[in-house]
Amino acid sequence: MTEVAKDQGDYDWQADRDKLVDAVMPHVQFDGWSDAAFKAGAADAGIDLARALNAFPGGMAEVLAYNHRRHDQAMIDQCALEAAAGGRMRDRITRAVRLRLELVSPQREAVRAGLSFLMLPENGALGPKLLYGTVDAIWLAVGDKSTDFSFYTKRAILAAVYSATLLYWLNDKSDGHAATWAFLDRRIDEVMKIPQVKGQMRAALGRLPNPLHFLQRGAGPAGGEALPLGMRLRRRRRA
């Protein structure tokens, strides 16, 4: 990287990353998270392939992760602007989840393709990492300062809510995604009633999809509100 900077005095690695992601994303809508999309984006950005690979040595997996985290940060920034309005925690969480999906709405087909991309064996660890990053960002954005056991339970529950809402949203054809926001409201209503004790937390998780399976099955308005059984937490039967 140092040598590249010497040869090109105006080289800005961070600027290249932002420029490349903006140029690559339109191609992902049609070509998926592929090398073809990466090369086409680099050409559109006027960045030669060697320099593009210097910006994203991890290829399209790194581009996906960078794009995802940019939207997490945009959600945090927007929530910070709205923080002065206050409101109930339930409303702030709902707003943050909805905002996170609205921010990526222009890239909905890329998100859909991204779920398949994250199912590839070489990308298996990336999906859960990005999901955790998003739910952690949401809790921080709404002002959560917990450090005890509830820190983990809140994120586990919100991961289930967020992944279910994401799947619903991807298949929602209602005007303005109204069906998705109604679905989200019902899920938030359910989890906000849960006292923070282990027994009742497990019962609530049993009614929500397992976030570890969220990449494997789809859900949406066409199939009704209930999600596939394969997405629900499975409990072991006692011998």
Contacts in CASP RR format, 6 or more apart in sequence:
PFRMAT RR
TARGET T0000
AUTHOR 0000-0000-0000
METHOD contacts of the structure
MODEL  1
MTEVAKDQGDYDWQADRDKLVDAVMPHVQFDGWSDAAFKAGAADAGIDLA
RALNAFPGGMAEVLAYNHRRHDQAMIDQCALEAAAGGRMRDRITRAVRLR
LELVSPQREAVRAGLSFLMLPENGALGPKLLYGTVDAIWLAVGDKSTDFS
FYTKRAILAAVYSATLLYWLNDKSDGHAATWAFLDRRIDEVMKIPQVKGQ
MRAALGRLPNPLHFLQRGAGPAGGEALPLGMRLRRRRRA
1 13 0 8 1.000
1 54 0 8 1.000
4 11 0 8 1.000
4 51 0 8 1.000
4 54 0 8 1.000
5 11 0 8 1.000
5 13 0 8 1.000
13 54 0 8 1.000
13 55 0 8 1.000
16 47 0 8 1.000
16 51 0 8 1.000
16 52 0 8 1.000
16 54 0 8 1.000
16 55 0 8 1.000
17 55 0 8 1.000
17 56 0 8 1.000
17 66 0 8 1.000
19 45 0 8 1.000
19 47 0 8 1.000
20 41 0 8 1.000
20 42 0 8 1.000
20 45 0 8 1.000
20 47 0 8 1.000
20 52 0 8 1.000
20 55 0 8 1.000
20 56 0 8 1.000
20 63 0 8 1.000
21 63 0 8 1.000
21 66 0 8 1.000
21 67 0 8 1.000
21 70 0 8 1.000
22 45 0 8 1.000
23 41 0 8 1.000
23 42 0 8 1.000
23 44 0 8 1.000
23 45 0 8 1.000
24 37 0 8 1.000
24 38 0 8 1.000
24 40 0 8 1.000
24 41 0 8 1.000
24 42 0 8 1.000
24 63 0 8 1.000
25 67 0 8 1.000
25 107 0 8 1.000
25 110 0 8 1.000
26 41 0 8 1.000
26 44 0 8 1.000
27 36 0 8 1.000
27 37 0 8 1.000
27 40 0 8 1.000
27 41 0 8 1.000
27 44 0 8 1.000
28 37 0 8 1.000
28 107 0 8 1.000
28 109 0 8 1.000
28 110 0 8 1.000
28 113 0 8 1.000
29 107 0 8 1.000
29 109 0 8 1.000
29 110 0 8 1.000
30 37 0 8 1.000
31 37 0 8 1.000
31 40 0 8 1.000
32 110 0 8 1.000
32 113 0 8 1.000
32 114 0 8 1.000
32 117 0 8 1.000
33 60 0 8 1.000
33 61 0 8 1.000
33 63 0 8 1.000
33 64 0 8 1.000
33 110 0 8 1.000
33 113 0 8 1.000
33 114 0 8 1.000
33 117 0 8 1.000
34 60 0 8 1.000
35 60 0 8 1.000
37 60 0 8 1.000
38 52 0 8 1.000
38 56 0 8 1.000
38 59 0 8 1.000
38 60 0 8 1.000
38 63 0 8 1.000
39 49 0 8 1.000
41 52 0 8 1.000
42 48 0 8 1.000
42 49 0 8 1.000
42 51 0 8 1.000
42 52 0 8 1.000
45 52 0 8 1.000
47 55 0 8 1.000
53 59 0 8 1.000
56 62 0 8 1.000
56 63 0 8 1.000
56 66 0 8 1.000
60 117 0 8 1.000
61 117 0 8 1.000
61 122 0 8 1.000
61 123 0 8 1.000
61 126 0 8 1.000
64 114 0 8 1.000
64 117 0 8 1.000
64 118 0 8 1.000
64 126 0 8 1.000
65 126 0 8 1.000
65 130 0 8 1.000
67 107 0 8 1.000
68 130 0 8 1.000
68 134 0 8 1.000
69 130 0 8 1.000
69 133 0 8 1.000
71 100 0 8 1.000
71 103 0 8 1.000
71 104 0 8 1.000
72 100 0 8 1.000
72 133 0 8 1.000
72 134 0 8 1.000
72 137 0 8 1.000
73 137 0 8 1.000
74 103 0 8 1.000
75 96 0 8 1.000
75 99 0 8 1.000
75 100 0 8 1.000
75 103 0 8 1.000
75 137 0 8 1.000
75 138 0 8 1.000
75 141 0 8 1.000
76 137 0 8 1.000
76 140 0 8 1.000
76 141 0 8 1.000
78 99 0 8 1.000
78 103 0 8 1.000
79 92 0 8 1.000
79 95 0 8 1.000
79 96 0 8 1.000
79 99 0 8 1.000
79 141 0 8 1.000
79 142 0 8 1.000
80 141 0 8 1.000
82 95 0 8 1.000
83 143 0 8 1.000
86 92 0 8 1.000
89 142 0 8 1.000
89 192 0 8 1.000
90 188 0 8 1.000
90 189 0 8 1.000
90 192 0 8 1.000
92 142 0 8 1.000
92 143 0 8 1.000
93 138 0 8 1.000
93 139 0 8 1.000
93 142 0 8 1.000
93 158 0 8 1.000
93 188 0 8 1.000
94 184 0 8 1.000
94 185 0 8 1.000
94 188 0 8 1.000
96 138 0 8 1.000
96 141 0 8 1.000
96 142 0 8 1.000
97 138 0 8 1.000
97 158 0 8 1.000
97 161 0 8 1.000
97 162 0 8 1.000
97 165 0 8 1.000
97 184 0 8 1.000
97 188 0 8 1.000
98 181 0 8 1.000
98 184 0 8 1.000
100 134 0 8 1.000
100 138 0 8 1.000
100 162 0 8 1.000
101 165 0 8 1.000
101 166 0 8 1.000
101 169 0 8 1.000
101 177 0 8 1.000
101 180 0 8 1.000
104 111 0 8 1.000
105 177 0 8 1.000
108 169 0 8 1.000
108 170 0 8 1.000
111 166 0 8 1.000
111 170 0 8 1.000
112 170 0 8 1.000
115 170 0 8 1.000
115 215 0 8 1.000
117 123 0 8 1.000
118 124 0 8 1.000
118 126 0 8 1.000
118 127 0 8 1.000
118 130 0 8 1.000
118 215 0 8 1.000
119 215 0 8 1.000
119 216 0 8 1.000
127 215 0 8 1.000
128 211 0 8 1.000
128 212 0 8 1.000
131 159 0 8 1.000
131 162 0 8 1.000
131 163 0 8 1.000
131 211 0 8 1.000
131 214 0 8 1.000
132 155 0 8 1.000
132 159 0 8 1.000
134 162 0 8 1.000
135 155 0 8 1.000
135 158 0 8 1.000
135 159 0 8 1.000
135 162 0 8 1.000
136 155 0 8 1.000
138 158 0 8 1.000
138 162 0 8 1.000
139 154 0 8 1.000
139 155 0 8 1.000
139 158 0 8 1.000
144 151 0 8 1.000
144 154 0 8 1.000
146 154 0 8 1.000
149 196 0 8 1.000
150 196 0 8 1.000
153 196 0 8 1.000
153 201 0 8 1.000
156 205 0 8 1.000
156 211 0 8 1.000
157 191 0 8 1.000
157 194 0 8 1.000
157 201 0 8 1.000
157 204 0 8 1.000
157 205 0 8 1.000
157 208 0 8 1.000
158 191 0 8 1.000
159 211 0 8 1.000
160 205 0 8 1.000
160 208 0 8 1.000
160 209 0 8 1.000
160 210 0 8 1.000
160 211 0 8 1.000
161 184 0 8 1.000
161 187 0 8 1.000
161 188 0 8 1.000
161 191 0 8 1.000
161 208 0 8 1.000
162 211 0 8 1.000
163 209 0 8 1.000
163 211 0 8 1.000
163 214 0 8 1.000
164 183 0 8 1.000
164 187 0 8 1.000
164 208 0 8 1.000
164 209 0 8 1.000
164 214 0 8 1.000
164 219 0 8 1.000
164 227 0 8 1.000
164 231 0 8 1.000
165 180 0 8 1.000
165 183 0 8 1.000
165 184 0 8 1.000
165 187 0 8 1.000
166 214 0 8 1.000
167 209 0 8 1.000
167 214 0 8 1.000
167 217 0 8 1.000
167 218 0 8 1.000
167 219 0 8 1.000
167 220 0 8 1.000
167 227 0 8 1.000
168 179 0 8 1.000
168 180 0 8 1.000
168 183 0 8 1.000
168 219 0 8 1.000
168 220 0 8 1.000
168 221 0 8 1.000
169 177 0 8 1.000
169 180 0 8 1.000
170 218 0 8 1.000
170 220 0 8 1.000
171 218 0 8 1.000
171 219 0 8 1.000
171 220 0 8 1.000
171 221 0 8 1.000
171 222 0 8 1.000
172 179 0 8 1.000
172 180 0 8 1.000
172 220 0 8 1.000
172 221 0 8 1.000
173 221 0 8 1.000
174 180 0 8 1.000
174 221 0 8 1.000
179 221 0 8 1.000
183 225 0 8 1.000
186 225 0 8 1.000
187 208 0 8 1.000
190 204 0 8 1.000
190 207 0 8 1.000
190 208 0 8 1.000
191 204 0 8 1.000
191 208 0 8 1.000
194 200 0 8 1.000
194 201 0 8 1.000
194 204 0 8 1.000
205 233 0 8 1.000
206 232 0 8 1.000
206 233 0 8 1.000
206 235 0 8 1.000
207 232 0 8 1.000
208 232 0 8 1.000
208 233 0 8 1.000
209 219 0 8 1.000
209 227 0 8 1.000
209 231 0 8 1.000
209 232 0 8 1.000
210 230 0 8 1.000
210 231 0 8 1.000
210 232 0 8 1.000
210 233 0 8 1.000
210 234 0 8 1.000
213 230 0 8 1.000
213 231 0 8 1.000
214 231 0 8 1.000
216 230 0 8 1.000
216 231 0 8 1.000
217 227 0 8 1.000
217 228 0 8 1.000
217 230 0 8 1.000
217 231 0 8 1.000
218 228 0 8 1.000
218 231 0 8 1.000
219 227 0 8 1.000
219 228 0 8 1.000
219 231 0 8 1.000
END
